[in-house]
Amino acid sequence: MRIAVISGSPKGRDSATLRYVRFLQLNYPQADFQVEHVAQQIGKLEKNKAFFDSLIDRIKEADAVLWATPVYYFVVPSQLKRFIELVFERNKSAAFRDKPAASLTTSIHFFDHTAVRYLHAVSEDLGMHYSGSYTAEMNDLRRPREKRRLLSFGKIMLACFEKGSAASYCRTYPPSPAMSFVYRPEEPGVKIDPAGKKIVIVADLENPSANLAGMVKHFMVSFAEQPELINLADKDITLGCRGCLTCGAENRCFYDKRDSFREVFEGSVKKADILIIAGEIRDRFLSARLKRFMDRSFYMNHVPYFGGKQVGLIIAGPLGHNANIRDILESYIRLHDGNLSGTVTDEASSSKDIDALLDKLAADTIFLSGEGYLAPPSFPLVGGRKVFRDFIAG
């Protein structure tokens, strides 16, 4: 049996996740685990069509697919996210169709469930039969009990892979509906006084005629003083987090001064009173470009950096059909001591209604910022911080 192992680690062969794959390979030699370093090679995969097509051909020839990836900020690394986008953009999902699939993730068990949901949904969108996941803690291979558990998972996974597409299957995540509505904004009737608050919008506006661009534009002109717009599509933030932990001791990123991320983050995002994150749903999350921005902010390690800011969301796409995205974004905001001031999508299918919702988001965000309001913690915030506490304490 030939298994295409799609590695999401930017570290390539040095990936901690691939140690678990090698463990399975040593114990189940009847299976041929063929590792594809898509995250490490994402630059070449984007630029070299022949290189990308040859990788897709190898996946097509495989009998099954195993996603093997670390968890970066609630999902997968931006490099793996970009590979998945390329598969859909270049209409290569047929190479995956009807194959059995599984996932193996490594982390400290901090929101690894949301990463698994993402991979599960993507697998089904690609037409695969998802058979299960293994969520390893980074040091599990040092623990005899966990090694036995991994062996059991390998046995179960291979049994499912042997059955292939002949096994009965029912989707867990229904397909996201196609969005055809075209938003046409109008000028707001009344301009809102920002009350001296610094408002920063971080957006991925690759298409200036798309709904998202119109929504951001309407939100911006709602204020008497226009907010600062950071369009990631125009920034030279092209380097994804390597997971090298150079930042560990002094919050210094390996890529400092190699692109504009640190300048943008320190000079605008951290100084904002109000932050708006604006993105379009691509496959089962926001764009890889926005995910890269999130990943690179890890140079702060796990020190909360929203510091009581009001954070609003402007989303284009079927958010109502993707609860996992909402869970990820809300948890991301809360865990960094931000307060979710509201969410607006283009699902209303009425330009007038969307205009009204954007006006309300603008007014609510200023009001909440003036109050200095931070909602009380709930399970994700409390539980997530205890995971960190226990990991650090050992």
C-alpha positions in Angstrom: 0.0 0.0 0.0 1.3 3.4 -1.0 0.5 6.3 1.4 1.1 9.9 0.4 2.2 11.6 3.5 1.5 15.4 3.1 3.9 17.0 5.5 2.8 20.4 6.8 6.0 21.2 8.7 8.2 24.0 7.3 11.2 22.1 8.9 11.1 19.3 6.2 13.0 16.2 7.3 13.7 17.8 10.7 10.0 17.8 11.5 9.0 16.5 14.9 5.7 15.3 13.4 7.5 13.1 10.9 9.2 11.2 13.8 5.7 9.8 14.4 5.4 8.8 10.7 8.8 7.1 10.8 7.7 5.2 13.9 4.7 3.9 12.0 6.8 3.1 9.0 9.3 1.1 11.1 6.5 -0.9 12.7 4.3 -1.4 9.6 6.8 -2.1 6.8 4.1 -3.5 4.6 3.0 0.1 4.0 5.0 2.5 1.8 4.9 5.9 3.4 6.0 8.5 0.8 6.6 11.9 2.4 5.8 15.0 0.4 7.4 18.1 2.0 4.7 20.5 0.7 5.1 23.1 3.5 8.9 23.3 3.1 8.7 23.5 -0.7 5.7 25.8 -1.0 7.6 28.6 -2.7 8.7 26.2 -5.5 5.2 24.6 -5.7 3.7 28.1 -6.3 6.1 29.2 -8.9 7.0 25.9 -10.8 3.9 24.4 -12.4 5.8 21.3 -13.5 7.1 20.6 -10.0 3.5 21.1 -8.6 2.0 18.8 -11.2 4.6 16.0 -10.6 3.7 16.1 -6.9 0.0 15.9 -7.7 0.7 12.9 -10.0 2.4 11.1 -7.1 -0.6 11.8 -4.9 -2.9 10.5 -7.6 -0.9 7.2 -7.8 -1.1 6.7 -4.0 -3.7 4.5 -2.3 -4.3 6.8 0.6 -3.4 10.2 2.1 -2.0 11.0 5.6 -1.9 14.6 6.6 1.1 14.9 9.0 1.5 18.4 10.4 2.2 20.4 13.5 -0.6 22.7 14.8 0.2 26.4 14.3 -2.2 28.8 15.9 -5.4 26.7 16.0 -5.0 25.3 12.4 -2.2 24.2 10.2 0.9 26.2 9.2 0.2 28.8 6.5 2.5 26.9 4.1 0.3 23.8 4.2 -2.8 26.1 4.0 -1.4 27.6 0.8 -0.8 24.2 -0.7 -4.4 23.3 -0.1 -5.5 26.5 -1.7 -3.4 25.7 -4.7 -5.0 22.3 -5.1 -8.5 24.0 -5.3 -7.3 27.0 -7.4 -5.7 24.7 -10.0 -8.6 22.2 -10.0 -6.5 19.2 -8.8 -9.0 17.7 -6.4 -9.5 14.7 -8.7 -6.1 13.4 -7.5 -7.5 13.0 -4.0 -11.0 11.8 -4.8 -12.2 8.6 -3.3 -9.0 8.0 -1.4 -9.1 7.1 2.3 -7.5 9.8 4.5 -6.3 10.4 8.0 -4.4 13.0 10.0 -1.6 13.0 12.5 -0.9 16.3 14.3 1.6 17.3 17.0 1.2 20.1 19.5 0.9 20.6 23.2 -2.9 19.8 22.8 -3.6 23.5 22.5 -6.6 23.8 20.1 -5.5 20.7 18.2 -9.1 19.8 17.8 -9.8 22.8 15.6 -6.9 21.8 13.4 -8.3 18.3 13.1 -11.7 19.7 12.2 -10.1 21.8 9.5 -8.2 18.8 8.0 -11.3 16.6 8.3 -13.5 19.1 6.4 -10.8 19.7 3.7 -10.4 16.0 3.2 -14.2 15.7 2.6 -14.2 18.7 0.2 -11.5 16.9 -1.8 -13.7 13.9 -2.0 -11.8 11.7 0.4 -13.1 9.3 3.0 -11.7 10.6 6.3 -11.0 7.7 8.7 -9.7 9.4 11.8 -7.0 11.5 13.5 -4.2 11.1 15.9 -3.4 14.1 18.1 0.0 13.6 19.6 1.7 15.6 22.2 5.2 16.6 21.1 7.0 14.2 23.5 4.7 11.2 23.3 7.3 9.0 21.7 9.2 9.1 25.0 6.2 7.5 26.8 5.7 3.7 26.4 1.9 4.0 26.9 1.6 6.6 24.1 3.8 4.5 21.8 1.4 1.6 22.2 -1.5 3.9 21.5 0.2 5.1 18.3 0.8 1.5 17.2 -3.0 0.8 17.7 -3.9 3.9 15.7 -1.5 2.7 12.9 -3.2 -0.7 12.8 -6.7 0.8 12.7 -5.7 3.4 10.1 -4.1 0.8 7.8 -7.2 -1.4 8.1 -9.4 1.5 7.0 -7.0 2.3 4.2 -7.2 -1.3 3.0 -10.9 -1.0 2.6 -10.5 2.1 0.6 -13.5 3.7 -1.1 -15.4 0.4 -0.8 -16.3 1.2 2.8 -19.6 3.0 3.5 -19.1 6.7 4.2 -21.2 9.6 5.3 -19.8 13.2 5.4 -19.5 14.9 8.7 -19.1 18.4 7.2 -21.5 19.3 4.4 -20.2 21.3 1.5 -20.0 25.0 2.0 -22.6 26.7 -0.3 -21.3 28.8 -3.2 -21.7 32.5 -2.7 -23.0 34.4 -5.7 -24.4 37.6 -4.1 -22.6 40.8 -5.2 -22.4 43.5 -2.6 -22.8 47.1 -3.7 -22.1 49.5 -0.8 -23.6 52.9 -0.4 -22.2 55.9 1.5 -23.2 55.9 5.2 -25.6 58.7 6.2 -23.8 59.7 9.4 -20.1 59.7 10.1 -19.0 58.3 13.4 -16.6 60.1 15.7 -13.7 57.8 16.5 -13.3 59.6 19.8 -9.6 59.7 19.5 -9.3 55.9 19.1 -6.7 54.5 16.7 -8.5 52.1 14.4 -6.4 49.6 12.3 -7.8 47.2 9.7 -5.8 44.1 8.8 -7.2 42.7 5.5 -6.3 40.5 2.6 -7.8 42.5 -0.3 -6.4 40.7 -3.3 -9.4 41.4 -5.5 -10.5 45.1 -5.3 -13.9 44.3 -6.8 -14.8 41.5 -4.4 -17.4 41.8 -1.7 -14.8 42.0 1.0 -13.2 45.1 -0.5 -16.5 46.8 -0.6 -17.3 45.9 3.0 -14.0 47.2 4.2 -14.4 50.4 2.2 -17.9 51.1 3.6 -16.6 50.4 7.2 -13.7 52.8 6.7 -15.9 55.7 5.4 -18.3 55.3 8.3 -15.8 57.3 10.4 -15.2 61.0 10.4 -11.5 60.1 10.5 -10.5 57.2 8.3 -8.9 54.2 9.9 -5.5 52.8 8.9 -5.7 50.0 6.4 -3.1 47.3 6.2 -3.7 45.4 3.0 -1.6 42.2 3.3 -1.8 41.7 -0.5 0.3 44.8 -0.9 2.9 44.0 1.8 6.1 42.1 1.4 5.2 39.7 4.2 5.9 36.6 2.2 7.9 34.5 4.7 5.9 31.9 6.7 6.8 31.0 10.3 9.5 28.3 10.4 8.7 27.0 13.9 12.3 27.5 14.8 11.6 29.1 18.1 14.4 31.7 17.6 11.8 34.0 19.2 11.7 32.0 22.4 14.1 34.0 24.6 13.8 37.6 23.5 10.9 37.8 21.1 13.2 38.1 18.1 12.0 36.5 14.9 14.4 34.8 12.5 13.0 36.9 9.7 13.4 40.3 11.5 14.4 42.9 8.9 13.9 40.4 6.1 10.4 41.6 5.4 8.0 44.2 6.8 6.1 42.1 9.3 7.7 43.3 12.5 7.4 47.0 11.3 3.7 46.5 10.6 2.9 44.6 13.7 4.8 46.8 16.2 4.1 50.1 14.5 0.4 49.6 13.8 -1.3 46.5 15.2 0.1 46.7 18.7 -0.6 50.4 18.9 -4.2 50.2 17.8 -7.1 50.7 20.2 -9.4 48.9 17.8 -8.5 46.2 15.4 -10.6 44.9 12.5 -9.6 41.6 10.9 -11.1 41.3 7.4 -10.8 38.2 5.3 -12.4 35.9 2.8 -13.1 32.2 3.5 -11.0 30.0 1.3 -11.5 26.3 1.7 -12.2 25.9 5.4 -10.4 29.0 6.9 -9.4 32.5 5.9 -6.6 33.0 3.3 -3.1 31.6 3.7 -1.9 35.2 3.6 -3.9 36.0 6.8 -2.9 32.7 8.4 0.8 33.7 7.7 0.2 37.0 9.5 -1.2 35.1 12.5 1.6 32.6 12.5 4.3 35.2 12.4 2.8 37.0 15.4 4.1 33.9 17.4 7.3 35.9 17.8 5.5 37.2 20.9 5.3 33.6 22.0 2.1 33.2 24.1 2.2 36.7 25.6 -1.3 38.3 24.9 -0.8 41.2 22.5 -4.3 42.5 22.0 -4.2 44.0 25.5 -7.9 44.9 26.0 -8.4 46.0 22.4 -11.8 45.8 20.7 -11.5 43.4 17.8 -14.1 43.1 15.0 -14.4 40.7 12.2 -15.5 41.4 8.6 -15.8 38.1 6.7 -16.7 37.3 3.1 -18.1 33.8 2.6 -20.3 31.2 4.3 -19.2 31.7 7.9 -22.6 30.5 9.1 -21.8 27.1 7.6 -18.3 27.0 9.1 -18.6 27.0 12.9 -15.0 25.9 13.2 -13.7 29.2 11.7 -15.8 31.2 14.1 -14.5 29.2 17.0 -10.9 29.7 16.0 -11.2 33.4 15.5 -13.1 34.1 18.6 -10.7 32.0 20.7 -7.7 33.7 19.0 -9.1 37.1 20.0 -9.9 36.1 23.6 -6.7 34.3 24.3 -4.8 37.5 23.4 -6.9 39.5 25.8 -9.0 41.1 23.1 -12.8 41.6 23.1 -14.9 40.5 20.1 -16.9 43.6 19.3 -18.9 42.0 16.5 -18.9 40.1 13.3 -20.3 41.0 9.9 -20.5 38.7 6.8 -21.9 39.1 3.3 -24.4 36.3 4.0 -27.3 38.7 4.4 -27.6 38.9 0.6 -28.8 42.4 0.8 -26.5 45.4 0.4 -28.7 47.6 2.5 -28.6 45.1 5.4 -24.9 44.7 5.2 -24.4 48.4 5.2 -26.5 48.6 8.3 -24.6 45.8 10.0 -21.2 47.5 9.2 -22.5 50.8 10.6 -23.5 49.0 13.7 -20.2 47.3 14.0 -18.4 50.7 13.7 -20.6 52.3 16.4 -20.5 49.3 18.8 -16.8 49.1 18.5 -16.3 52.7 19.5 -18.8 52.4 22.4 -17.2 49.2 23.8 -13.7 50.7 23.4 -14.8 53.8 25.4 -16.2 51.5 28.1 -12.9 49.5 28.1 -15.1 46.4 28.1 -13.6 42.9 28.1 -16.1 40.0 28.3 -15.6 37.5 31.2 -13.7 34.3 30.3 -15.3 31.1 29.2 -14.0 27.6 28.7 -11.7 28.2 25.7 -9.8 31.0 27.5 -9.6 29.3 30.9 -8.8 25.9 29.5 -6.3 27.2 27.0 -4.3 29.1 29.6 -4.2 26.1 31.9 -2.8 24.0 29.1 0.0 26.5 28.8 0.5 26.7 32.6 0.8 22.9 32.9 3.1 22.6 29.9 5.5 25.3 31.2 5.4 23.9 34.7 6.1 20.4 33.4 
